[in-house]
Amino acid sequence: MAPLPVPFWLLGWHLAAPSAWAGAGGRAHGVLPHGLGPTVVTPSSLLSVRANLIPSPPTFNSDYGYISWEAYANVSYYTRVLPPVPDNCPTPMGTKGKRQLPDPQLLAERFLLRQKFEADPRGTNLMFAFFAQHFTHQFFKTSGKMGRGFTKALGHGVDLGHLYGDNLQRQHQLRLFQDGKLKFQVVDGEVYPPMVTHAPVHMVYPSAVPKEKQLAMGQEVFGLLPGLCMYSTLWLREHNRVCDILKQEHPTWSDEQLFQTARLILIDAGAALCLTHVPACVLTLQIGGTQTINANVLQVAIGVIKESRQLRLQPFNEYRKRFGMKPYKSFQELTGEEEKAAELEELYGDIDALEFYPGLLLEKPQPNGIFGESMVEIGAPFSLKGLFGNPICSPEYWKPSTFGGETGFEIVKTASLEKLVCLNVKKCPYVAFHVPDALENGSPWGDGPSTEL
Ligand SMILES: *[C@@H]1O[C@H](CO)[C@@H](O)[C@H](O)[C@H]1NC(C)=O
């Protein structure tokens, strides 16, 4: 478990899996999920054009390079927009390039490893990195048992399985079965996730951590990093807070109806946070062109390269074509420089044999941006399809009664990061996805705690 080495939506071929569109007659649902108008600058028509680059129904997967019923119906597969490179091709990438791909360790150390610290010029902070990691781990859950091409997150999208568990049994272990709430514990007067001894679910912790010290959360691996525990704690408090509000409005509702309605409200709030903050934030992540991967997580990058070979991902240039971009003609054109380009040429032999992941990270930054064109052009359609394909975006769902009336509807329409934090902690701190602008405000904490709730 390490901070993501790429913007999360990039790994997103997963997002287009069946349930993201199944209820929609093969289309994205087409209604904006909440008050997106003022915050998302791109017109919705442009968003849906982009989302349409992702096929629905889904097409290929790692075992099926042709349309098949199994690929459609077996939702344990991650779906893919391009079929795998066929077996028995002349070279690992098809017909181009060398007979042997470069050593992943060498690739990572020479081209991806961070050489010196460079602050993100736009000041994106850890609060954002952990938000992204927490959010994406609800749908990026590769199955260790079934293999690299399979996911455990059968909801294939924003279902908050990382809060509620990815199956009913786990959900039930995490629920209090009272007023719709989730189990919790109180430490120093504040609410936290329960211990595993209280909510018996499987969690992944280092073997030295005894059960009495393991927190029980929806996602198995969230005990491994403090930032993930923090977000789990905030969402847990938010769920129980929403349950209290719903119960006040509907004193006769069962535990089940309170739980289910609170879950829908939180799903929408989660999607809203992602949609309203992520376009601004993701675009500020400095990834492309420069080497930014910390030595401690280099193994993750190496793992990604190895996995992409097992999955027989097609070359970077093929993905560029699939998403409406021109294939690069040379490594110089890709990197915008000479030195690394020459080394890459030596290693790969042909620009058309360059692999997907190194291609994304080594692409020269856009003129007024800080990372390559392919990041946005390939990544954005997946996130948009995943979000707009959610049932809460359908006209059937998008109305007050779905959320328990106007009060619940108002919660989803006005969701924000600041509210998620400040309605659930005793004292409202500095809350943002960027470091405080010290120059502008004269103090590292800006204008002090915001009151704009
Ligand atoms: C999906 O496919 C895998 C691989 O063939 C198989 O092991 C699994 O049982 C399938 N799942 C279902 C629900 O059929």
The ligand as a MOL file (V3000), in Angstrom:
LIG
                    3D

  0  0  0     0  0            999 V3000
M  V30 BEGIN CTAB
M  V30 COUNTS 14 14 0 0 0
M  V30 BEGIN ATOM
M  V30 1 C -15.5290 -15.6820 -13.7730 0
M  V30 2 O -14.4280 -16.2180 -14.4690 0
M  V30 3 C -13.4410 -16.8530 -13.6790 0
M  V30 4 C -12.3140 -17.2750 -14.6130 0
M  V30 5 O -12.8060 -18.1330 -15.5890 0
M  V30 6 C -14.0510 -18.0020 -12.9060 0
M  V30 7 O -13.0800 -18.5930 -12.0610 0
M  V30 8 C -15.2210 -17.5300 -12.0930 0
M  V30 9 O -15.8680 -18.5990 -11.4540 0
M  V30 10 C -16.2150 -16.7850 -12.9910 0
M  V30 11 N -17.2910 -16.2420 -12.1640 0
M  V30 12 C -18.5520 -16.5940 -12.3010 0
M  V30 13 C -19.5230 -15.9370 -11.3640 0
M  V30 14 O -18.9130 -17.4010 -13.1320 0
M  V30 END ATOM
M  V30 BEGIN BOND
M  V30 1 1 1 2
M  V30 2 1 1 10
M  V30 3 1 2 3
M  V30 4 1 3 4
M  V30 5 1 3 6
M  V30 6 1 4 5
M  V30 7 1 6 7
M  V30 8 1 6 8
M  V30 9 1 8 9
M  V30 10 1 8 10
M  V30 11 1 10 11
M  V30 12 1 11 12
M  V30 13 1 12 13
M  V30 14 2 12 14
M  V30 END BOND
M  V30 END CTAB
M  END
